[in-house]
Amino acid sequence: MLRTAALAALLAGPAFANNVFVSNERGNTVTVLDSETWEVIAEFPAGNRPRGITIAPDGSELYVCASDDDLVRVFDPTTFEETHTLPSGPDPELFVLHPSGNPLYIANEDDNLVTVVDTETRQVLAEVPVGVEPEGMAISPDASVVINTSETTNMAHFIDTESYEIVHNVLVDQRPRYAAFTRDGTKLYVSAEIGGTVSVVDLTGDAPAIAKKISFEVPGVLEEWLQPVGIKITEDASRVFVALGPSNRVAVIDGETDEVIKYLLVGQRVWQLGFTPDQDYLITTNGNSNDVSIIDVAAEEVIRSVQVGQQPWGVVVAPE
C-alpha cells in the first residue's frame, strides 16, 4: 500500500535526492527511507517477489525485478507510481544497467539466459545463453564487458557488450552469487555462497585469472553460516564490504591486501548492500529480521537498524 500522507508531503516540497529503496521479497513491496533521517517515508506495491532493484543514472526511473511476474516493473522514483514494464524472461533475479542507462542486462534464473533489454524501446535486444541458474550481474567501468555468475555451473561468464558473445569463463567456488568491479577495472570480486569464499580476479593480463580466494572465520560462528553474497567496493578500492548471509555479519576487507580486517554484526541473514552516493553510509538488507542496518563507512561501525518490509532483499539509493 502507498503511504499517502508521506507521498503528499513529498510532492508538496522538493524531491529527496537520496531516497533509499528496499525491495521486500516476501512482502511484495518496496520500502522508501530518507537517507538523512533514516525514517521510513513510504511503502508501495512492487509486484510478486521483488528482488533485484536499481535506478537510472539520472534518477529518472526505478527498476525492480518482479521475479514471480517474469518481468521488470518500472516506477517513478518521486511519485512511486508504476509507469510501465519491461520484458525480462522467466524469473529475473538480478540485473545491471549500462552506465548510460541503456540497455539493461538481466539474469533469468529459470532459463539459463542473460536477457538484454532496450530501456527506451522496451524491446529485447539479445538473449545470451550462459550457465545453469544465472544470478549475479556486473558491468565493467568501460562498459565493454558484462559479468554473469551462474550458481550451478560455478562460473563467472564474461560477455562482450558489442557482440553479446561470451569471451571468457572463470571457474570459481560453489554457488557464485554476486560480482563487483573495482572502479579502475583491474579487479573483479566474485562471491561464492556455498563455497564460502570471494574470488579476486585479476583483469590486468591477457585473460582474467584468479589471483586470490578470500575466506572467512568468525569465532563462535559455524563455518557453514559464513555465506558470502552481496559485495560493495569503495570508489578508491580501499575497502571491500561482503555480506555473509546467515552469519549476520558484514566482512570488511582491505582492498590492497585483500585481507579481512574486521566483521560487523548486522541483522539476520544479511543479503545485499548499497552505498549512499557520497559513500558515507552503507545499507544492508537483513531478510530474516525484516530490517536494514546502516554502516558508517569511515568509522566501519553499525550505527542504526531500521525496520522495513517483509524479507528485505535488494537496496539502491537515488543519485545526487
HELIX and SHEET records of a PDB file:
HELIX    1   1 THR A    4  ALA A   12  1                                   9    
HELIX    2   2 SER A   67  ASP A   69  5                                   3    
HELIX    3   3 GLU A  223  TRP A  225  5                                   3    
SHEET    1   A 4 VAL A  40  PRO A  45  0                                        
SHEET    2   A 4 THR A  29  ASP A  34 -1                                        
SHEET    3   A 4 ASN A  19  ASN A  24 -1                                        
SHEET    4   A 4 PRO A 312  VAL A 317 -1                                        
SHEET    1   B 4 PRO A  50  ILE A  55  0                                        
SHEET    2   B 4 LEU A  62  ALA A  66 -1                                        
SHEET    3   B 4 LEU A  71  PHE A  75 -1                                        
SHEET    4   B 4 GLU A  82  PRO A  87 -1                                        
SHEET    1   C 4 PRO A  92  LEU A  97  0                                        
SHEET    2   C 4 LEU A 104  ASN A 108 -1                                        
SHEET    3   C 4 LEU A 113  VAL A 117 -1                                        
SHEET    4   C 4 VAL A 124  PRO A 129 -1                                        
SHEET    1   D 4 PRO A 134  ILE A 139  0                                        
SHEET    2   D 4 VAL A 145  SER A 150 -1                                        
SHEET    3   D 4 MET A 155  ASP A 160 -1                                        
SHEET    4   D 4 ILE A 166  LEU A 171 -1                                        
SHEET    1   E 4 PRO A 176  PHE A 181  0                                        
SHEET    2   E 4 LYS A 187  ALA A 192 -1                                        
SHEET    3   E 4 THR A 197  ASP A 202 -1                                        
SHEET    4   E 4 ALA A 209  SER A 215 -1                                        
SHEET    1   F 4 ILE A 231  ILE A 233  0                                        
SHEET    2   F 4 ARG A 239  ALA A 243 -1                                        
SHEET    3   F 4 ARG A 249  ASP A 254 -1                                        
SHEET    4   F 4 GLU A 259  LEU A 265 -1                                        
SHEET    1   G 4 VAL A 270  PHE A 275  0                                        
SHEET    2   G 4 TYR A 281  ASN A 286 -1                                        
SHEET    3   G 4 ASP A 291  ASP A 296 -1                                        
SHEET    4   G 4 GLU A 301  GLN A 307 -1                                        
END                                                                             
